[in-house]
Amino acid sequence: QKRPIIFHGRKVTLECEDKMLMPTVSRGLSTAIQTAPAALMARGGAAAAANSPAWVELCANAAPIASMLIFFAPFPTIDQVAKDKNVGSLPLLPYSSMIANCLLWTTYGILKQESKIWATNGIGVAFGLFYFLRFIKFAPPKAPTFPGSVSQHISACLAVVAASAGITALFPVNEAAAIMGNLAVLVCIAMFGSPLASLKTVLQTKSAKSIPLPFTLATVLNCILWSVTGIFQMKDIKVTLPNTLGLAFGIAQVSLKLLFGDGKSRMEREEPLM
């Protein structure tokens, strides 16, 4: 018996002497043809990771540790806020965006079965919640450097939670992963650039005190390592793009810190003596 099947876009004829076996053979061969490219791609990706240069492997292994440094970096800033019982001109965006960013990447990592992504960012969600709650305890309801209001930041975080749950439940795994990855890229860029939310204040006051240095330095290191990992090992644009942009943001923040320092702002220097 002869039966036509599609192979790489072309119709070919399958011939089998046993008519009873023909349907089984045809289905099995069609399935093998469809799944082989995906299997080869997966093996190719694993082989590429295994054959990565030593320095790429070093960066890939160090990248999750660098992410942990980002999660620990705000501790000194938040501790100072608690001591002063005042947030000053510090932005809230780094902490709300940390929650949203880590939640999205945790979901993306689970869908993609990438333990380096979901395990690291799952911890980040807990740290982000801690910093956020400590910050708003001593913060006014609204400030231009946040930017916006505390309630707006809370609403944004809840919207991310609802979106993550909805997308995961409504879409197939591959589609959900693609959507979550795109959202994660956008929020990740916002997190890395969040200290620049106070850029206007920095330029007006000629003081970079509102830019948290530990967080900024940790961002630069983290983005270097994840950029290398995304480009040379994972070959995932969703990992590469936000980290290369984040590196640019980090360098800009360090430059402002070096240029203006943490001295008194121009307004404080011009304040008349009583």
Secondary structure as the mmCIF struct_conf table of DSSP 4:
data_model
#
loop_
_struct_conf.conf_type_id
_struct_conf.id
_struct_conf.beg_label_comp_id
_struct_conf.beg_label_asym_id
_struct_conf.beg_label_seq_id
_struct_conf.end_label_comp_id
_struct_conf.end_label_asym_id
_struct_conf.end_label_seq_id
STRN STRN1 LYS A 2 PHE A 7
TURN_TY1_P TURN_TY1_P1 HIS A 8 GLY A 9
STRN STRN2 ARG A 10 GLU A 15
BEND BEND1 GLU A 17 GLU A 17
TURN_TY1_P TURN_TY1_P2 LYS A 19 LEU A 21
HELX_RH_AL_P HELX_RH_AL_P1 MET A 22 ALA A 50
TURN_TY1_P TURN_TY1_P3 ASN A 51 ASN A 51
HELX_RH_AL_P HELX_RH_AL_P2 ALA A 54 PHE A 72
TURN_TY1_P TURN_TY1_P4 ALA A 73 PRO A 74
HELX_RH_AL_P HELX_RH_AL_P3 PHE A 75 ASP A 84
TURN_TY1_P TURN_TY1_P5 LYS A 85 LYS A 85
TURN_TY1_P TURN_TY1_P6 GLY A 88 SER A 89
BEND BEND2 LEU A 92 LEU A 92
HELX_RH_AL_P HELX_RH_AL_P4 LEU A 93 LYS A 112
TURN_TY1_P TURN_TY1_P7 GLN A 113 GLN A 113
HELX_RH_AL_P HELX_RH_AL_P5 SER A 115 LYS A 137
BEND BEND3 PHE A 138 ALA A 139
BEND BEND4 PRO A 141 PRO A 141
STRN STRN3 LYS A 142 LYS A 142
TURN_TY1_P TURN_TY1_P8 PRO A 144 THR A 145
BEND BEND5 PHE A 146 PHE A 146
BEND BEND6 GLY A 148 GLY A 148
STRN STRN4 SER A 149 SER A 149
HELX_RH_AL_P HELX_RH_AL_P6 VAL A 150 LEU A 170
BEND BEND7 PHE A 171 PHE A 171
HELX_RH_AL_P HELX_RH_AL_P7 VAL A 173 GLY A 193
HELX_RH_3T_P HELX_RH_3T_P1 SER A 194 SER A 198
HELX_RH_AL_P HELX_RH_AL_P8 LEU A 199 THR A 205
TURN_TY1_P TURN_TY1_P9 LYS A 206 LYS A 206
TURN_TY1_P TURN_TY1_P10 LYS A 209 SER A 210
BEND BEND8 ILE A 211 ILE A 211
HELX_RH_AL_P HELX_RH_AL_P9 LEU A 213 THR A 229
HELX_RH_PI_P HELX_RH_PI_P1 GLY A 230 MET A 234
HELX_RH_AL_P HELX_RH_AL_P10 ILE A 237 PHE A 260
TURN_TY1_P TURN_TY1_P11 GLY A 261 ASP A 262
BEND BEND9 GLY A 263 GLY A 263
HELX_RH_AL_P HELX_RH_AL_P11 ARG A 266 ARG A 269
TURN_TY1_P TURN_TY1_P12 GLU A 270 GLU A 270
HELX_LH_PP_P HELX_LH_PP_P1 GLU A 271 LEU A 273
#
